Amino acid sequence: MTRLSIFRYLVKVGDEGAPVGQIQEELDIPGSTLSHHISRLISVGLIKQVRDSRTLYCIPQFEVLDDLVDFLKSECCTEAKCKQ
């Protein structure tokens, strides 16, 4: 659930992303745990990191998210009717 929480937070803050320290503070996640989850989110392309001076920002990759949503919408309930 932690990775999802991190990604949700970054999507909410928008295109500018958020500094790692802010994510840690807002979500109350230990630094080592946060680092591990950020690495995984980067490895699957959902976020990227950008350094600005001494601050490391995590930025959501909305184009990847858009592609994922499009895929899920096209594949959802292709063999049966969806119950909404």
C-alpha positions in Angstrom: 0.0 0.0 0.0 2.9 2.3 0.6 3.9 2.6 -3.1 0.3 3.4 -4.0 0.2 6.0 -1.3 3.4 7.6 -2.6 2.1 7.6 -6.2 -1.3 9.0 -5.1 0.4 11.8 -3.3 2.5 12.7 -6.2 -0.4 12.7 -8.6 -2.3 15.0 -6.2 0.6 17.5 -6.0 0.8 17.6 -9.8 3.3 18.2 -12.6 5.9 19.9 -10.4 6.2 16.8 -8.1 7.4 17.0 -4.5 10.7 16.9 -2.7 11.6 13.6 -1.1 11.6 15.2 2.4 8.0 16.5 1.9 6.8 13.1 0.8 8.4 11.5 3.8 6.9 14.1 6.2 3.4 14.1 4.6 3.1 10.3 4.5 5.1 9.6 7.7 7.3 7.0 6.0 10.8 6.1 7.3 13.5 7.3 4.9 14.8 3.9 4.1 11.4 2.6 3.3 10.6 5.6 1.2 13.8 5.2 -0.8 13.1 1.6 -1.5 9.6 2.4 -2.8 10.7 5.4 -4.8 13.3 3.2 -6.5 10.6 0.7 -7.5 8.3 3.4 -8.9 11.2 4.8 -10.9 12.1 1.4 -12.3 8.6 0.9 -13.6 8.5 4.4 -15.1 5.7 5.9 -13.0 7.9 8.6 -11.5 11.2 10.3 -12.2 13.6 12.2 -10.0 15.1 15.6 -10.7 17.7 17.3 -8.6 17.5 21.0 -8.1 20.5 22.2 -6.2 20.4 20.1 -3.0 16.7 19.1 -3.3 15.6 15.9 -4.9 12.1 16.0 -6.5 9.9 13.1 -7.4 7.7 13.8 -10.4 4.8 11.7 -11.6 5.0 10.6 -15.2 1.4 11.3 -16.3 2.0 10.1 -19.9 2.8 6.6 -18.5 -0.3 6.8 -16.2 -2.4 7.9 -19.2 -1.2 4.9 -21.2 -1.9 2.5 -18.3 -5.5 3.9 -17.9 -6.1 3.6 -21.7 -4.9 0.0 -21.6 -7.1 -0.9 -18.6 -10.1 0.8 -20.2 -9.6 -1.1 -23.5 -9.1 -4.4 -21.7 -11.7 -4.1 -19.0 -14.6 -6.5 -19.4 -13.9 -7.5 -22.9 -15.4 -10.9 -22.4 -18.3 -10.1 -20.1 -20.5 -7.1 -19.2 -19.2 -4.9 -16.4 -21.2 -4.4 -13.3 -20.9 -0.8 -12.3 
